[in-house]
Amino acid sequence: MKVSFARWLPAITPQQTSSQQTSSRQASREQASRRRAEVGAYRLGDQVRIAGRQVAEHAAGAARTTRQAVARVDGESVRRLAARTGLRKGALLVAGLAFVGGVAAGPGVLDAPAPSAAAPAPQAAPVAPAAPAAPAANDDGGNSSDDGAAPKMEQLIPYGTQGAQSSTPISPEQLDNARTIVHTARKMGLPERAAVIGVATSLQESKLNNLGHLGAQNDHDSLGLFQQRPSSGWGTPEQVTNPEYASRAFFDGLERVHGWQDMPLTDAAQSVQVSAYPFAYAQWEQQAADIVRSVDAGH
């Protein structure tokens, strides 16, 4: 017997209804998600539109401010000023915008003076030795200043003395040797500072005595005012015991020392003499300056 289809309908219907309900719920959730996305997108778009309107309003306000700022320059409109100067209105508006930017930056920007090439601040320069006075021949073949005035101590000791100073009595013969040193420096066109270095060096080496060979006490073959050694190329024994030759040989060596004018006395002297006691020359700087000053004064 054939079973009626209606007999199976109650069993099929609940299954179909449950499936339909599941699909309906999924569809509802998807629809709700789409609505939320649409609402969020709408709100975001609305915020963007609001921000855009605000930016546009600010831009319009800035443009109005710019136009108002440059609308008149000394009572003339931009159009008239453009016609008078031959500049395009766009260029004048750019200039006006720059002016407004300066106003916004503050009065200090507009009032600040234009930069100028200011002269560099003076820098302290090393004290240079004074140039020797114009020479004039005197009785002993040397030279002295025209007016006989002694040089200032700042010329003779420009950097001050170093360490404790020594002094020794000077005989007329020693003073004559010192005078030869000073006059030789002047003949060679050297400044008074060179004469001080020469006299101080001789004070250390020989106490301004033109020493010959001292036998067993002699330092190798050193001779003369500066204890120069013939074996080292300073000259013959006769030459280095000639005060003027010895002085000229010393100053020739001094001139070969780069920057000697700016050196402490003991460094300049040591650069020429190459002594075993390089700091010994400094102790004679004050007495050497006094002797040079006395010689220049004609004493």
Phi, psi and omega in degrees: 000135182280128182278137180290142180297330182296339179294325180273351186298317180299327181285326181283321186300313178300321179297314179297322181295318179296318178295318179296322179295320179297315179296322180295317180296317178299317179297321180295318180295318179296320179294320179296320179297319179296321180294318179296320178297319179295319179296316179297317179296321179297314181297318178298316178298323178296318178296319178297318180296320179296314179297321179297318178297320180295317178298317180298319178297317178297318180296319178296319179296319178296321179295319178298318179298318179297314181297322180292324183289326184252007182297325181224135176232113185053042174083003181250143176286161178302320181297315181293319180295322178296318180295326184282322184267343182084004178274151177285151181298326179300318180296320179294322178295321176298318177297320178296320178298319178297321178297316179297321177300322177294321177297317180296327181289338178123158183295335182297330181291319182283325185275347184295135179291153179294140181296142178231159181283094181282147178291138181297148180297138181296139179252146180291123180260149178299144181291121181269142177298145181290146177293144181295148179292158180302125185285151174220134184293142175238186189294328185267014176087357180270196179228150176221167181293155185301318184261003179071009182283139179285145178292157178289150182296332178295334176283326184277321179233076186290339185244007182081159180282160179244123175074185180293141182259144179249164178210149179222145177299144183243124177275166176303322179295318177296321179295324176298319178295320177296321179297322178297319179298314182295316182293324178296318177300319181290321178299326181277003178075022181269153181286169181301330180300323178296320179297321178297317179297318180296314181294318179297321179296317180291326175300320179287318187282321188217006187055036178065024175258137179276083190281136169270199180286131185260016178070231183294334181276354184288142177274097183055237179245028181291138183216159168083190183298325185251010180051050180276143185257120175302327181291345179262005175094013181285338182141183178284164176304322179294322181290312185288347173264007171268115187305318182290317177299314182298320179295316180296321179296320178296314183290331173299317178294322181295320181294338179278351180275115182293125176076022182299331181299331184259007180270153166301150184306315184295328178289319180295315180296317180296327179297333178270314189276329183052059184274160173285349180235077191293339183261002185287339184288334186297329186292345184257006187296316183293315179294322177299318179296320178296320180294315180298319180296320179294317179297317181293333178279356177090015180270000000 
